[in-house]
Amino acid sequence: MIYAYFIENTGGEFKDNSRLFRYIKEQNISEDNIYIDIADNKDELDALLEKIEPEDTIVLRTITDLAEKRSELLHLLKELQDFGILIHSIMEPFLNGLEYFNRLQGSIEISKYYAEKKRRLAFEEARKQGVVGRPKIPQEQIETALKLYKSRLFTTEEIAKLSGVSSSTLYRALKEQGHI
């Protein structure tokens, strides 16, 4: 049996369902086998998942209509694949058939690899330029904080507000100068 599922345009992000509608018409999918949800409600998807059987096909605009989060999507795709449900995605033809979970998971792993590689390279470049970590507090600010502390007129909270030097930085400077 062939079923169609899509998210209706009810506001917010526009979803172009025209190619899916054309496919539904070409395949002559009956109205009883068409399930339509709105973005924040997945009742129709739940009803479809209760009805499908092994070797059935679900036609989608895009697999991202199935879940809000990547982890939820992967979990659902794994369940559908294990159950023997075929997926036909109009927007992701490379994910059609039964092995879509394996393909998508492989694609995600590759994306993660390159994102991590890009992050590492950017970090190394920032380290070379000396812009890693918090910016150093100017010595004049620390000296001002030390003078306020030594006057014994202010609490550390007041010194932090007046000088812009945190109490931990103030104590570190006091310790370095042997006052603590």
C-alpha positions as CSV (number, residue, x, y, z in Angstrom):
1,M,0.0,0.0,0.0
2,I,1.2,3.5,-0.7
3,Y,0.6,6.3,1.8
4,A,1.4,10.0,1.5
5,Y,2.3,12.3,4.4
6,F,3.0,16.0,4.5
7,I,2.9,19.1,6.7
8,E,0.2,21.6,5.8
9,N,1.0,25.2,5.3
10,T,-0.6,26.9,8.2
11,G,1.8,29.8,8.7
12,G,5.4,30.3,9.6
13,E,7.7,28.5,7.2
14,F,6.3,27.9,3.7
15,K,6.5,24.3,2.6
16,D,6.3,23.7,-1.2
17,N,4.1,20.6,-1.5
18,S,3.4,21.0,-5.2
19,R,5.8,18.2,-6.3
20,L,4.3,15.9,-3.7
21,F,0.8,16.7,-4.9
22,R,1.8,16.0,-8.5
23,Y,3.2,12.6,-7.4
24,I,0.1,11.8,-5.4
25,K,-2.0,12.5,-8.5
26,E,0.3,10.6,-10.9
27,Q,0.3,7.5,-8.5
28,N,-3.5,7.9,-8.0
29,I,-3.1,7.6,-4.2
30,S,-6.5,7.6,-2.6
31,E,-7.6,10.2,-0.1
32,D,-7.9,7.6,2.6
33,N,-4.1,7.0,2.3
34,I,-3.2,10.7,2.6
35,Y,-2.2,12.0,6.0
36,I,-1.8,15.7,6.7
37,D,-0.5,17.4,9.8
38,I,0.2,20.9,10.9
39,A,3.7,21.7,12.1
40,D,3.2,21.5,15.8
41,N,0.9,18.5,15.8
42,K,1.8,15.0,14.6
43,D,-1.5,13.2,15.3
44,E,-1.9,12.1,11.7
45,L,1.6,10.8,11.5
46,D,0.9,8.7,14.6
47,A,-2.2,7.4,13.0
48,L,-0.3,6.5,9.8
49,L,2.4,4.7,11.8
50,E,-0.3,2.6,13.5
51,K,-1.7,1.6,10.1
52,I,1.3,0.8,8.0
53,E,2.5,-2.7,7.5
54,P,5.8,-4.2,6.2
55,E,6.5,-3.5,2.5
56,D,4.2,-0.4,2.6
57,T,5.5,2.8,1.2
58,I,5.3,6.3,2.7
59,V,5.7,9.1,0.2
60,L,6.9,12.4,1.8
61,R,7.8,15.9,0.7
62,T,10.9,15.6,2.8
63,I,12.0,13.3,5.6
64,T,12.4,16.4,7.9
65,D,8.6,16.5,8.1
66,L,8.7,13.3,10.2
67,A,10.4,14.8,13.3
68,E,11.5,18.1,14.8
69,K,14.9,16.9,16.0
70,R,17.7,15.0,14.3
71,S,17.8,12.3,17.0
72,E,14.0,11.8,16.8
73,L,14.3,11.5,13.0
74,L,17.1,8.9,13.2
75,H,15.1,6.9,15.7
76,L,12.0,6.9,13.6
77,L,13.8,6.1,10.4
78,K,15.6,3.2,12.1
79,E,12.2,1.8,13.3
80,L,10.6,2.2,9.9
81,Q,13.6,0.5,8.2
82,D,13.6,-2.3,10.7
83,F,9.9,-2.8,10.2
84,G,10.3,-3.0,6.4
85,I,8.6,0.3,5.4
86,L,9.8,1.9,2.2
87,I,10.3,5.6,2.1
88,H,9.9,7.8,-1.0
89,S,11.1,11.3,-0.4
90,I,10.4,13.9,-3.1
91,M,13.1,16.3,-2.0
92,E,15.7,13.7,-1.0
93,P,15.6,11.1,-3.8
94,F,18.9,9.6,-2.5
95,L,17.0,8.5,0.6
96,N,14.4,6.5,-1.2
97,G,13.9,2.8,-0.7
98,L,14.7,0.7,2.4
99,E,18.3,1.6,3.3
100,Y,17.5,5.3,4.0
101,F,18.5,5.2,7.7
102,N,22.0,3.8,6.8
103,R,22.5,6.5,4.1
104,L,21.3,9.3,6.3
105,Q,23.3,8.2,9.3
106,G,26.4,7.9,7.1
107,S,25.8,11.4,5.8
108,I,25.4,12.8,9.3
109,E,28.7,11.1,10.4
110,I,30.5,12.7,7.5
111,S,28.9,16.1,8.3
112,K,30.0,15.8,11.9
113,Y,33.5,14.9,10.9
114,Y,33.9,17.9,8.6
115,A,32.2,20.3,11.2
116,E,34.7,19.1,13.9
117,K,37.6,19.4,11.5
118,K,36.5,23.0,10.6
119,R,36.1,23.8,14.4
120,R,39.6,22.4,15.2
121,L,41.2,24.4,12.3
122,A,39.5,27.6,13.4
123,F,40.6,27.0,17.0
124,E,44.2,26.4,15.9
125,E,44.2,29.6,13.8
126,A,42.7,31.6,16.7
127,R,45.4,30.2,19.0
128,K,48.1,31.2,16.5
129,Q,46.6,34.7,16.5
130,G,46.5,34.8,20.3
131,V,42.7,35.2,20.6
132,V,41.8,32.1,22.5
133,G,40.2,32.4,25.9
134,R,39.0,35.5,27.8
135,P,40.6,38.8,27.1
136,K,43.2,39.9,29.7
137,I,42.1,42.6,32.1
138,P,44.3,45.7,31.8
139,Q,46.9,46.0,34.6
140,E,45.6,49.5,35.4
141,Q,42.2,48.0,36.4
142,I,43.9,45.4,38.6
143,E,46.0,48.1,40.3
144,T,42.8,50.2,40.9
145,A,41.1,47.1,42.4
146,L,44.2,46.5,44.7
147,K,44.2,50.1,45.9
148,L,40.5,50.0,46.7
149,Y,41.0,46.7,48.6
150,K,44.0,48.1,50.5
151,S,41.9,51.1,51.6
152,R,39.6,48.7,53.5
153,L,36.7,51.0,52.7
154,F,35.0,48.6,50.2
155,T,33.7,45.1,50.1
156,T,35.0,42.8,47.3
157,E,31.6,43.1,45.6
158,E,31.8,46.9,45.6
159,I,35.4,46.7,44.3
160,A,34.3,44.4,41.5
161,K,31.5,46.9,40.5
162,L,33.8,49.9,40.8
163,S,36.9,48.5,39.0
164,G,35.4,45.9,36.7
165,V,37.8,43.3,38.2
166,S,36.1,40.1,39.5
167,S,36.7,39.1,43.1
168,S,38.6,35.9,41.9
169,T,40.9,38.1,39.8
170,L,41.4,40.4,42.8
171,Y,42.3,37.6,45.1
172,R,44.7,36.1,42.5
173,A,46.5,39.5,42.3
174,L,46.6,39.7,46.1
175,K,48.0,36.3,46.3
176,E,50.7,37.0,43.6
177,Q,51.8,40.1,45.5
178,G,51.9,38.1,48.8
179,H,49.1,39.9,50.6
180,I,47.2,36.7,51.2
